[in-house]
Amino acid sequence: GKAEIAIARHTLLKRALEEAKPEAKELEKYLCNGGMLVTSELNAFALYKLFKQNKSKAAAKPGAIAPTDLVVPAGETNLTPGPVLTELKQAKIDAKIQGSKVVISRDATVAKKGEKISEPAAKILAKLGIEPFEIGIEVKAVWDHGVLYEGSVLDFDEDQVFANLIQGAKNALSLSVFAEIYNEQSSKFILMKAAREALALEAKIKQKTGVAQQAEQSAPAAAEPAAEAPSQA
C-alpha cells in the first residue's frame, strides 16, 4: 500500500513516535484520543492529497457543529409542493410554489460555521441533497525530511497554483520585454518589438516625405499663372 496506519491510545502512539522518530517530537502535540499515526514513502503533499481524495460526503445531523456557513441557494428545487413548505418555514427558508415546483426565494443561511445544526435545518438539507460534512482521515500534521507541515499548509488547489504560475510567467515576460531586459525568453520578443517599431517609423517617414514632395510640386504650379499674367500699364 501507499501508507500504513497505526491506531492506538495516544499515550502508546507518543511512545512509539519517541522510539521510532525521536527528532519528530513536534508531532506529539497533534496526537490525541482517536488519533492515529501514518507512515508512508510519499512526500507530505502527495500523502495529504491521497487522504483528501478518499474522503466522502455525509449528510448533516441535528446537533452537529456546522463546518462552514450552511447556505441553501435561491432557485428551483426538486421538492414536491405540500408539507415540505412548512418544513422550509421551520428552517427559516423563504419558499414559494411556481407551477409544480418549490422555489427558494432567496439564499438562506440555516447554520453559521461553529453553530449547532437544528433538526429542521438538517431535514431540509438532506431533502435538498446538500451534504456539508466529509468522512475520512483528517491530516493534522506531517513530518517530512525534518520539516513539519500542518494540514492547513498542505491543503491547496493544484490547478489554481498552476494557473497562477503560468500567469506569473506571462507577466514577468511582458515586463522584461517592456523594460528591454534581455534573457533567454525575452530576447526574441524584444527584437520583434524593435523590428515592428522600425517598420512603423519607416512608414511614417515615407508618408511625411511623400506629403512634402507633393507640396513642393504643387507650389510652382500655383505660382505660374501669376507669372504669366499680362501687366496692366
Summary of the structure (lengths in Angstrom):
residues: 233
radius of gyration: 36.7
end to end distance: 120.6
largest distance: 131.7
contacts: 545
relative contact order: 0.11
helix: 49%
strand: 18%
